[in-house]
Amino acid sequence: MKALHEIATIRNIRSMHSIGARSVPKAQRSPYLDLYTLKKEKDRLEKEASILEKKRKITGRLLNDVNKSIAGLQEEIQREGEIKTVTNTKANALRTMPIRY
């Protein structure tokens, strides 16, 4: 079974720009319009790439912080385990006291 991020979505479908299809015949279309639309698409993709890079950096930093917290908690648990073991405690004789009924 595929994970959610592995499933193909609408973003995976090729667009009219990516396949090079145009509604106007090549002889009648203006290369200036094609240039303009391609530049707009390039700007959009560069903006999206920068946003994704920021998200990647933030996610990496947060993941690093979580890993440090996990390591600290594991060390704390290990230290507590060493303190509470039976072999480290002294075995004192049980004190008794008489109970009057």
N, CA, C and O atoms as CSV, one atom per row, in Angstrom:
chain,resi,resn,atom,element,x,y,z
A,1,MET,N,N,0.838,-1.181,0.000
A,1,MET,CA,C,0.000,0.000,0.000
A,1,MET,C,C,0.882,1.243,0.000
A,1,MET,O,O,1.868,1.308,0.734
A,2,LYS,N,N,0.534,2.215,-0.811
A,2,LYS,CA,C,1.321,3.433,-0.927
A,2,LYS,C,C,1.025,4.361,0.249
A,2,LYS,O,O,-0.094,4.414,0.759
A,3,ALA,N,N,2.051,5.085,0.658
A,3,ALA,CA,C,1.862,6.114,1.676
A,3,ALA,C,C,1.164,7.300,1.024
A,3,ALA,O,O,1.117,7.413,-0.201
A,4,LEU,N,N,0.629,8.170,1.848
A,4,LEU,CA,C,-0.145,9.294,1.338
A,4,LEU,C,C,0.683,10.201,0.438
A,4,LEU,O,O,0.174,10.708,-0.562
A,5,HIS,N,N,1.968,10.414,0.781
A,5,HIS,CA,C,2.796,11.301,-0.040
A,5,HIS,C,C,3.261,10.639,-1.342
A,5,HIS,O,O,3.830,11.316,-2.198
A,6,GLU,N,N,3.033,9.341,-1.508
A,6,GLU,CA,C,3.441,8.644,-2.729
A,6,GLU,C,C,2.320,8.565,-3.760
A,6,GLU,O,O,2.560,8.162,-4.898
A,7,ILE,N,N,1.113,8.939,-3.383
A,7,ILE,CA,C,-0.027,8.845,-4.280
A,7,ILE,C,C,0.024,9.988,-5.291
A,7,ILE,O,O,0.291,11.134,-4.930
A,8,ALA,N,N,-0.232,9.668,-6.548
A,8,ALA,CA,C,-0.233,10.675,-7.601
A,8,ALA,C,C,-1.428,11.600,-7.413
A,8,ALA,O,O,-2.534,11.146,-7.122
A,9,THR,N,N,-1.198,12.890,-7.580
A,9,THR,CA,C,-2.261,13.878,-7.411
A,9,THR,C,C,-2.403,14.698,-8.683
A,9,THR,O,O,-1.799,14.387,-9.709
A,10,ILE,N,N,-3.206,15.743,-8.603
A,10,ILE,CA,C,-3.428,16.612,-9.761
A,10,ILE,C,C,-2.136,17.308,-10.182
A,10,ILE,O,O,-1.982,17.675,-11.347
A,11,ARG,N,N,-1.204,17.494,-9.239
A,11,ARG,CA,C,0.066,18.134,-9.574
A,11,ARG,C,C,0.934,17.259,-10.480
A,11,ARG,O,O,1.852,17.766,-11.126
A,12,ASN,N,N,0.660,15.970,-10.536
A,12,ASN,CA,C,1.455,15.073,-11.361
A,12,ASN,C,C,0.991,15.038,-12.823
A,12,ASN,O,O,1.671,14.465,-13.675
A,13,ILE,N,N,-0.150,15.641,-13.112
A,13,ILE,CA,C,-0.674,15.635,-14.475
A,13,ILE,C,C,0.074,16.685,-15.294
A,13,ILE,O,O,0.295,17.811,-14.846
A,14,ARG,N,N,0.452,16.289,-16.487
A,14,ARG,CA,C,1.175,17.224,-17.357
A,14,ARG,C,C,0.215,18.289,-17.861
A,14,ARG,O,O,-0.938,17.999,-18.180
A,15,SER,N,N,0.700,19.528,-17.929
A,15,SER,CA,C,-0.141,20.640,-18.361
A,15,SER,C,C,0.075,20.918,-19.847
A,15,SER,O,O,0.891,20.280,-20.512
A,16,MET,N,N,-0.683,21.888,-20.339
A,16,MET,CA,C,-0.531,22.286,-21.744
A,16,MET,C,C,0.869,22.847,-21.998
A,16,MET,O,O,1.432,22.649,-23.075
A,17,HIS,N,N,1.433,23.547,-21.006
A,17,HIS,CA,C,2.780,24.086,-21.160
A,17,HIS,C,C,3.818,22.973,-21.237
A,17,HIS,O,O,4.752,23.038,-22.036
A,18,SER,N,N,3.651,21.963,-20.410
A,18,SER,CA,C,4.679,20.925,-20.354
A,18,SER,C,C,4.671,20.019,-21.588
A,18,SER,O,O,5.704,19.452,-21.945
A,19,ILE,N,N,3.515,19.881,-22.238
A,19,ILE,CA,C,3.501,19.035,-23.439
A,19,ILE,C,C,3.695,19.854,-24.715
A,19,ILE,O,O,3.892,19.292,-25.792
A,20,GLY,N,N,3.639,21.189,-24.591
A,20,GLY,CA,C,3.894,22.044,-25.757
A,20,GLY,C,C,2.716,22.195,-26.691
A,20,GLY,O,O,2.897,22.634,-27.826
A,21,ALA,N,N,1.515,21.848,-26.259
A,21,ALA,CA,C,0.336,21.969,-27.117
A,21,ALA,C,C,-0.185,23.407,-27.081
A,21,ALA,O,O,-0.198,24.043,-26.027
A,22,ARG,N,N,-0.607,23.908,-28.229
A,22,ARG,CA,C,-1.162,25.257,-28.324
A,22,ARG,C,C,-2.459,25.192,-29.125
A,22,ARG,O,O,-2.642,24.329,-29.984
A,23,SER,N,N,-3.350,26.128,-28.817
A,23,SER,CA,C,-4.629,26.156,-29.530
A,23,SER,C,C,-4.525,26.896,-30.865
A,23,SER,O,O,-5.347,26.707,-31.762
A,24,VAL,N,N,-3.513,27.729,-30.974
A,24,VAL,CA,C,-3.332,28.520,-32.192
A,24,VAL,C,C,-2.229,27.867,-33.031
A,24,VAL,O,O,-1.207,27.450,-32.484
A,25,PRO,N,N,-2.424,27.772,-34.350
A,25,PRO,CA,C,-1.356,27.222,-35.196
A,25,PRO,C,C,-0.069,28.020,-35.060
A,25,PRO,O,O,-0.105,29.222,-34.796
A,26,LYS,N,N,1.066,27.358,-35.240
A,26,LYS,CA,C,2.368,27.976,-35.031
A,26,LYS,C,C,2.563,29.210,-35.901
A,26,LYS,O,O,3.196,30.169,-35.459
A,27,ALA,N,N,2.050,29.215,-37.098
A,27,ALA,CA,C,2.235,30.341,-38.013
A,27,ALA,C,C,1.475,31.584,-37.538
A,27,ALA,O,O,1.872,32.705,-37.859
A,28,GLN,N,N,0.401,31.405,-36.784
A,28,GLN,CA,C,-0.435,32.542,-36.388
A,28,GLN,C,C,-0.151,33.041,-34.969
A,28,GLN,O,O,-0.632,34.115,-34.608
A,29,ARG,N,N,0.595,32.321,-34.164
A,29,ARG,CA,C,0.787,32.738,-32.771
A,29,ARG,C,C,1.994,33.645,-32.616
A,29,ARG,O,O,2.896,33.662,-33.453
A,30,SER,N,N,1.989,34.391,-31.536
A,30,SER,CA,C,3.056,35.335,-31.272
A,30,SER,C,C,4.062,34.704,-30.310
A,30,SER,O,O,3.678,34.184,-29.263
A,31,PRO,N,N,5.342,34.748,-30.660
A,31,PRO,CA,C,6.335,34.200,-29.729
A,31,PRO,C,C,6.438,35.039,-28.455
A,31,PRO,O,O,6.885,34.543,-27.421
A,32,TYR,N,N,6.022,36.320,-28.526
A,32,TYR,CA,C,6.057,37.167,-27.341
A,32,TYR,C,C,5.082,36.671,-26.265
A,32,TYR,O,O,5.396,36.690,-25.074
A,33,LEU,N,N,3.926,36.239,-26.689
A,33,LEU,CA,C,2.952,35.711,-25.742
A,33,LEU,C,C,3.458,34.415,-25.110
A,33,LEU,O,O,3.303,34.210,-23.906
A,34,ASP,N,N,4.056,33.548,-25.909
A,34,ASP,CA,C,4.633,32.311,-25.379
A,34,ASP,C,C,5.755,32.625,-24.387
A,34,ASP,O,O,5.847,32.004,-23.329
A,35,LEU,N,N,6.591,33.578,-24.733
A,35,LEU,CA,C,7.680,33.978,-23.851
A,35,LEU,C,C,7.133,34.518,-22.533
A,35,LEU,O,O,7.643,34.181,-21.464
A,36,TYR,N,N,6.110,35.343,-22.602
A,36,TYR,CA,C,5.502,35.913,-21.403
A,36,TYR,C,C,4.923,34.819,-20.510
A,36,TYR,O,O,5.175,34.807,-19.305
A,37,THR,N,N,4.158,33.911,-21.082
A,37,THR,CA,C,3.528,32.860,-20.270
A,37,THR,C,C,4.586,31.929,-19.666
A,37,THR,O,O,4.444,31.485,-18.526
A,38,LEU,N,N,5.640,31.636,-20.424
A,38,LEU,CA,C,6.700,30.781,-19.888
A,38,LEU,C,C,7.459,31.473,-18.760
A,38,LEU,O,O,7.839,30.829,-17.782
A,39,LYS,N,N,7.682,32.782,-18.890
A,39,LYS,CA,C,8.353,33.519,-17.814
A,39,LYS,C,C,7.485,33.545,-16.556
A,39,LYS,O,O,7.995,33.401,-15.446
A,40,LYS,N,N,6.190,33.727,-16.726
A,40,LYS,CA,C,5.281,33.698,-15.582
A,40,LYS,C,C,5.312,32.330,-14.897
A,40,LYS,O,O,5.335,32.240,-13.670
A,41,GLU,N,N,5.312,31.282,-15.694
A,41,GLU,CA,C,5.377,29.921,-15.140
A,41,GLU,C,C,6.703,29.701,-14.420
A,41,GLU,O,O,6.736,29.084,-13.355
A,42,LYS,N,N,7.787,30.197,-14.991
A,42,LYS,CA,C,9.106,30.084,-14.363
A,42,LYS,C,C,9.124,30.815,-13.029
A,42,LYS,O,O,9.620,30.280,-12.037
A,43,ASP,N,N,8.591,32.028,-12.993
A,43,ASP,CA,C,8.539,32.799,-11.740
A,43,ASP,C,C,7.731,32.058,-10.676
A,43,ASP,O,O,8.130,31.991,-9.514
A,44,ARG,N,N,6.604,31.508,-11.084
A,44,ARG,CA,C,5.763,30.765,-10.145
A,44,ARG,C,C,6.502,29.550,-9.584
A,44,ARG,O,O,6.437,29.278,-8.385
A,45,LEU,N,N,7.198,28.829,-10.445
A,45,LEU,CA,C,7.923,27.639,-10.008
A,45,LEU,C,C,9.106,27.997,-9.120
A,45,LEU,O,O,9.393,27.283,-8.159
A,46,GLU,N,N,9.796,29.092,-9.425
A,46,GLU,CA,C,10.899,29.530,-8.566
A,46,GLU,C,C,10.400,29.940,-7.194
A,46,GLU,O,O,11.039,29.643,-6.185
A,47,LYS,N,N,9.268,30.620,-7.148
A,47,LYS,CA,C,8.667,31.010,-5.867
A,47,LYS,C,C,8.280,29.768,-5.066
A,47,LYS,O,O,8.533,29.695,-3.863
A,48,GLU,N,N,7.677,28.808,-5.728
A,48,GLU,CA,C,7.294,27.567,-5.057
A,48,GLU,C,C,8.525,26.816,-4.550
A,48,GLU,O,O,8.499,26.245,-3.459
A,49,ALA,N,N,9.599,26.817,-5.337
A,49,ALA,CA,C,10.833,26.145,-4.920
A,49,ALA,C,C,11.430,26.814,-3.686
A,49,ALA,O,O,11.926,26.131,-2.790
A,50,SER,N,N,11.386,28.155,-3.632
A,50,SER,CA,C,11.928,28.844,-2.460
A,50,SER,C,C,11.079,28.570,-1.227
A,50,SER,O,O,11.612,28.425,-0.127
A,51,ILE,N,N,9.770,28.500,-1.401
A,51,ILE,CA,C,8.883,28.171,-0.274
A,51,ILE,C,C,9.173,26.763,0.230
A,51,ILE,O,O,9.230,26.529,1.437
A,52,LEU,N,N,9.353,25.836,-0.689
A,52,LEU,CA,C,9.650,24.454,-0.298
A,52,LEU,C,C,11.003,24.351,0.398
A,52,LEU,O,O,11.166,23.558,1.325
A,53,GLU,N,N,11.970,25.147,-0.043
A,53,GLU,CA,C,13.291,25.150,0.598
A,53,GLU,C,C,13.186,25.669,2.033
A,53,GLU,O,O,13.805,25.117,2.943
A,54,LYS,N,N,12.405,26.730,2.233
A,54,LYS,CA,C,12.184,27.240,3.590
A,54,LYS,C,C,11.535,26.175,4.468
A,54,LYS,O,O,11.950,25.957,5.606
A,55,LYS,N,N,10.508,25.513,3.926
A,55,LYS,CA,C,9.830,24.457,4.682
A,55,LYS,C,C,10.791,23.327,5.019
A,55,LYS,O,O,10.733,22.769,6.114
A,56,ARG,N,N,11.686,22.981,4.073
A,56,ARG,CA,C,12.640,21.908,4.310
A,56,ARG,C,C,13.594,22.276,5.442
A,56,ARG,O,O,13.902,21.442,6.293
A,57,LYS,N,N,14.068,23.535,5.452
A,57,LYS,CA,C,14.968,23.981,6.513
A,57,LYS,C,C,14.280,23.974,7.867
A,57,LYS,O,O,14.842,23.506,8.857
A,58,ILE,N,N,13.057,24.498,7.907
A,58,ILE,CA,C,12.313,24.533,9.165
A,58,ILE,C,C,12.031,23.123,9.664
A,58,ILE,O,O,12.184,22.839,10.852
A,59,THR,N,N,11.622,22.246,8.763
A,59,THR,CA,C,11.336,20.860,9.141
A,59,THR,C,C,12.592,20.169,9.645
A,59,THR,O,O,12.538,19.421,10.621
A,60,GLY,N,N,13.721,20.410,8.991
A,60,GLY,CA,C,14.981,19.813,9.440
A,60,GLY,C,C,15.368,20.291,10.828
A,60,GLY,O,O,15.813,19.502,11.662
A,61,ARG,N,N,15.199,21.593,11.077
A,61,ARG,CA,C,15.519,22.140,12.396
A,61,ARG,C,C,14.607,21.553,13.474
A,61,ARG,O,O,15.072,21.174,14.549
A,62,LEU,N,N,13.308,21.480,13.180
A,62,LEU,CA,C,12.367,20.917,14.146
A,62,LEU,C,C,12.645,19.437,14.399
A,62,LEU,O,O,12.550,18.968,15.534
A,63,LEU,N,N,12.984,18.710,13.351
A,63,LEU,CA,C,13.317,17.295,13.501
A,63,LEU,C,C,14.561,17.119,14.356
A,63,LEU,O,O,14.624,16.204,15.178
A,64,ASN,N,N,15.548,17.984,14.172
A,64,ASN,CA,C,16.757,17.942,14.982
A,64,ASN,C,C,16.436,18.212,16.451
A,64,ASN,O,O,16.964,17.536,17.333
A,65,ASP,N,N,15.569,19.204,16.720
A,65,ASP,CA,C,15.164,19.504,18.091
A,65,ASP,C,C,14.439,18.326,18.739
A,65,ASP,O,O,14.678,18.009,19.904
A,66,VAL,N,N,13.563,17.687,17.990
A,66,VAL,CA,C,12.836,16.531,18.520
A,66,VAL,C,C,13.797,15.382,18.815
A,66,VAL,O,O,13.663,14.706,19.835
A,67,ASN,N,N,14.760,15.161,17.930
A,67,ASN,CA,C,15.745,14.100,18.162
A,67,ASN,C,C,16.572,14.373,19.412
A,67,ASN,O,O,16.873,13.450,20.170
A,68,LYS,N,N,16.949,15.655,19.639
A,68,LYS,CA,C,17.698,16.000,20.854
A,68,LYS,C,C,16.853,15.762,22.096
A,68,LYS,O,O,17.350,15.251,23.099
A,69,SER,N,N,15.577,16.130,22.032
A,69,SER,CA,C,14.683,15.915,23.173
A,69,SER,C,C,14.515,14.436,23.467
A,69,SER,O,O,14.514,14.028,24.628
A,70,ILE,N,N,14.375,13.635,22.429
A,70,ILE,CA,C,14.238,12.182,22.606
A,70,ILE,C,C,15.491,11.616,23.247
A,70,ILE,O,O,15.402,10.803,24.166
A,71,ALA,N,N,16.665,12.036,22.773
A,71,ALA,CA,C,17.930,11.536,23.332
A,71,ALA,C,C,18.058,11.933,24.804
A,71,ALA,O,O,18.490,11.125,25.626
A,72,GLY,N,N,17.682,13.180,25.141
A,72,GLY,CA,C,17.748,13.625,26.530
A,72,GLY,C,C,16.821,12.836,27.432
A,72,GLY,O,O,17.205,12.455,28.538
A,73,LEU,N,N,15.607,12.588,26.974
A,73,LEU,CA,C,14.658,11.812,27.766
A,73,LEU,C,C,15.107,10.365,27.928
A,73,LEU,O,O,14.915,9.772,28.990
A,74,GLN,N,N,15.698,9.797,26.893
A,74,GLN,CA,C,16.193,8.430,27.000
A,74,GLN,C,C,17.335,8.339,28.007
A,74,GLN,O,O,17.413,7.372,28.765
A,75,GLU,N,N,18.215,9.328,28.024
A,75,GLU,CA,C,19.303,9.346,29.011
A,75,GLU,C,C,18.741,9.492,30.420
A,75,GLU,O,O,19.220,8.848,31.353
A,76,GLU,N,N,17.721,10.343,30.575
A,76,GLU,CA,C,17.107,10.541,31.883
A,76,GLU,C,C,16.448,9.255,32.377
A,76,GLU,O,O,16.568,8.907,33.552
A,77,ILE,N,N,15.773,8.569,31.508
A,77,ILE,CA,C,15.138,7.298,31.871
A,77,ILE,C,C,16.196,6.272,32.248
A,77,ILE,O,O,16.017,5.510,33.198
A,78,GLN,N,N,17.294,6.251,31.507
A,78,GLN,CA,C,18.359,5.302,31.797
A,78,GLN,C,C,18.985,5.600,33.158
A,78,GLN,O,O,19.268,4.676,33.919
A,79,ARG,N,N,19.206,6.891,33.478
A,79,ARG,CA,C,19.763,7.249,34.790
A,79,ARG,C,C,18.804,6.875,35.918
A,79,ARG,O,O,19.239,6.390,36.962
A,80,GLU,N,N,17.507,7.095,35.720
A,80,GLU,CA,C,16.527,6.723,36.737
A,80,GLU,C,C,16.500,5.220,36.929
A,80,GLU,O,O,16.318,4.736,38.046
A,81,GLY,N,N,16.677,4.484,35.853
A,81,GLY,CA,C,16.696,3.023,35.941
A,81,GLY,C,C,17.874,2.540,36.752
A,81,GLY,O,O,17.754,1.562,37.490
A,82,GLU,N,N,19.016,3.205,36.634
A,82,GLU,CA,C,20.194,2.814,37.402
A,82,GLU,C,C,19.999,3.104,38.888
A,82,GLU,O,O,20.467,2.337,39.729
A,83,ILE,N,N,19.334,4.171,39.218
A,83,ILE,CA,C,19.129,4.557,40.608
A,83,ILE,C,C,18.147,3.617,41.297
A,83,ILE,O,O,18.339,3.284,42.467
A,84,LYS,N,N,17.129,3.194,40.618
A,84,LYS,CA,C,16.059,2.424,41.235
A,84,LYS,C,C,16.281,0.905,41.206
A,84,LYS,O,O,15.390,0.153,41.600
A,85,THR,N,N,17.410,0.456,40.762
A,85,THR,CA,C,17.626,-0.985,40.713
A,85,THR,C,C,17.821,-1.547,42.111
A,85,THR,O,O,18.267,-0.833,43.009
A,86,VAL,N,N,17.500,-2.790,42.300
A,86,VAL,CA,C,17.581,-3.448,43.602
A,86,VAL,C,C,19.034,-3.639,44.013
A,86,VAL,O,O,19.337,-3.587,45.205
A,87,THR,N,N,19.916,-3.852,43.094
A,87,THR,CA,C,21.319,-4.119,43.429
A,87,THR,C,C,22.016,-2.883,43.997
A,87,THR,O,O,23.005,-3.022,44.716
A,88,ASN,N,N,21.531,-1.688,43.697
A,88,ASN,CA,C,22.165,-0.469,44.197
A,88,ASN,C,C,21.653,-0.055,45.578
A,88,ASN,O,O,22.280,0.779,46.232
A,89,THR,N,N,20.546,-0.609,46.029
A,89,THR,CA,C,19.995,-0.235,47.335
A,89,THR,C,C,20.525,-1.173,48.407
A,89,THR,O,O,20.791,-2.348,48.157
A,90,LYS,N,N,20.675,-0.616,49.624
A,90,LYS,CA,C,21.141,-1.435,50.742
A,90,LYS,C,C,19.963,-2.191,51.318
A,90,LYS,O,O,18.864,-1.658,51.470
A,91,ALA,N,N,20.218,-3.428,51.629
A,91,ALA,CA,C,19.166,-4.259,52.201
A,91,ALA,C,C,19.225,-4.137,53.717
A,91,ALA,O,O,20.058,-4.783,54.353
A,92,ASN,N,N,18.355,-3.319,54.309
A,92,ASN,CA,C,18.283,-3.166,55.760
A,92,ASN,C,C,17.316,-4.198,56.322
A,92,ASN,O,O,16.377,-4.636,55.658
A,93,ALA,N,N,17.583,-4.568,57.574
A,93,ALA,CA,C,16.650,-5.490,58.236
A,93,ALA,C,C,15.338,-4.768,58.461
A,93,ALA,O,O,15.309,-3.567,58.731
A,94,LEU,N,N,14.275,-5.500,58.348
A,94,LEU,CA,C,12.961,-4.895,58.518
A,94,LEU,C,C,12.759,-4.572,59.991
A,94,LEU,O,O,13.043,-5.393,60.863
A,95,ARG,N,N,12.277,-3.399,60.252
A,95,ARG,CA,C,11.970,-3.019,61.615
A,95,ARG,C,C,10.550,-3.458,61.924
A,95,ARG,O,O,9.634,-3.277,61.122
A,96,THR,N,N,10.393,-4.023,63.076
A,96,THR,CA,C,9.068,-4.450,63.494
A,96,THR,C,C,8.635,-3.689,64.723
A,96,THR,O,O,9.463,-3.175,65.475
A,97,MET,N,N,7.385,-3.621,64.915
A,97,MET,CA,C,6.847,-2.983,66.119
A,97,MET,C,C,5.643,-3.753,66.576
A,97,MET,O,O,4.863,-4.244,65.760
A,98,PRO,N,N,5.486,-3.861,67.861
A,98,PRO,CA,C,4.346,-4.628,68.354
A,98,PRO,C,C,3.030,-3.845,68.171
A,98,PRO,O,O,2.984,-2.624,68.318
A,99,ILE,N,N,2.014,-4.562,67.860
A,99,ILE,CA,C,0.689,-3.971,67.703
A,99,ILE,C,C,-0.205,-4.502,68.810
A,99,ILE,O,O,-0.356,-5.715,68.954
A,100,ARG,N,N,-0.777,-3.645,69.563
A,100,ARG,CA,C,-1.663,-4.044,70.661
A,100,ARG,C,C,-3.100,-3.990,70.179
A,100,ARG,O,O,-3.550,-3.031,69.553
A,101,TYR,N,N,-3.797,-5.075,70.504
A,101,TYR,CA,C,-5.204,-5.130,70.115
A,101,TYR,C,C,-6.103,-4.761,71.256
A,101,TYR,O,O,-7.325,-4.756,71.102
